[in-house]
C-alpha cells in the first residue's frame, strides 16, 4: 500500500457519519476491506452482553440548525460533527434561550467543532464553533434532526492470519468516531498497513488476529463471544489508537498485569536502545478498549499503542483533529515501528534446546570453530562462526533455552538486542538443535 493509496482511503473515510452502529460504520468497514479482507459479523440490537445491551441502530439522514434570519448555524452536510452522535430526532421552532442547553461549543477553541455523543441516554443537540455561537442573535430558530432508532445490529470485522502456532497476537482498533483523524482513522489505517506487512512475512511463529469494532460496546460484545478463546490462545495484544501526529516516539500503555510478553519486549527494546518507546502504566481511568480486555474477569495480556496520545493535544475530540495534524507519513512510521516490535515478539518467548544433555556437538553442524586455539578463543573462528562473540551467543542461547528463560532475558545476558540474536536463533532452528515446541525431556 503506497502513500497515495492511504491518502485516497483516508479521504473516503473521513467525511462518513459513523457511530457505534449503523450504515456509516458498515460503509467504513467495507472501504477498509478493499485492503484487508475482514469478515464482517453482526450481533442483533437488544442482545445482552454481560452488564450491557447492544443498542438500537442509529439512522441519521439530515440535521440542520437555521435561524429566522435565514442563516444556517450548524449542518450535518457541512460536518458530521455538527450533530450529537446518536441524537434523537427533533423538529421544533425554539427560542435562543431554550436552544442553548442543546448547543455544544469549546470556548477555549473558538474555531473548533466539538465531538459529543449521547449513546445511552436519548437527547438531541448540535455542535458548532464557539465563534459561531457568539454570533447567534436572540431570534427564533428551527432545530431539525431527521434521525431514528431501529432494531438493527452491531457490526465488527475480523480476520485471522495463520502462523506456525495457534497461539495468537490480537491487533485491534475501533471505527466509530466521525471526522476525526488521529483519534479515529489512524488506528484502522495502521492496522491495515500491518496486515499487508505481516502477510508478506515468509514465516510467522504466531497467528495474528485482526479486529475492528465500535469502541467499548464492540469489544465487550467481542469478548462475550470470544473471551474464553482469547484466554486460552492469546499471547499478547495491542489496541491501536492515536498513531499519527507530531510526537516523535511511539507511546505504549502496559497491560494490567505488567509482565506480559509484550511488556517484556517493550522494556527490552528500550533497555537496549533498539527502539525508544515512551511507556505509560495501565489505568482504567482513561484509554480505549484495553480497559475491556484487561478487566479483572479476563485480565488478558493486552497493551495499547499510540503516538500522539489522546487527551494530550488540543484537537482531541474536535474538528482540529484533521488530516494535516495526523499526517499520513506518521502512519507509515508507526506501522514500520510496530512491525519491528511484533518481529521481536516472534522471538521473545522461551525456546527449548533439543539436545539438553551436555552441550550439543556444534562442530559437526558447522556451528563451532573446527580448530580450538587462542586465535579462536580471542579473535575470530572460521567462516561459519565469524568471531567469538557469535559463538558466545550460541552457547548462551542453548544453555538458557530451557522453557524458563525468555529470549529477551538471554539477549540482555549477552549484552545485546534480541535483533542481534534472531539470525542465530534461525540458524539453530534450521540445524535442528532449537525449537519452540516443547521440552524434549517431557
Beta strands, then each sheet from edge to edge (+ up, - down):
strand 1: 39-44
strand 2: 48-49
strand 3: 52-53
strand 4: 57-67
strand 5: 72-75
strand 6: 90-95
strand 7: 103-104
strand 8: 126-127
strand 9: 140-150
strand 10: 153-161
strand 11: 168-174
strand 12: 207-213
strand 13: 234-240
strand 14: 251-253
strand 15: 278-280
strand 16: 302-306
strand 17: 350-353
strand 18: 402-406
strand 19: 434-435
sheet 1: 1+ 10- 12+ 11+ 13+ 16+ 14- 15-
sheet 2: 2+ 3-
sheet 3: 5+ 4- 9+ 6-
sheet 4: 7+ 8+
sheet 5: 18+ 17- 19+
end
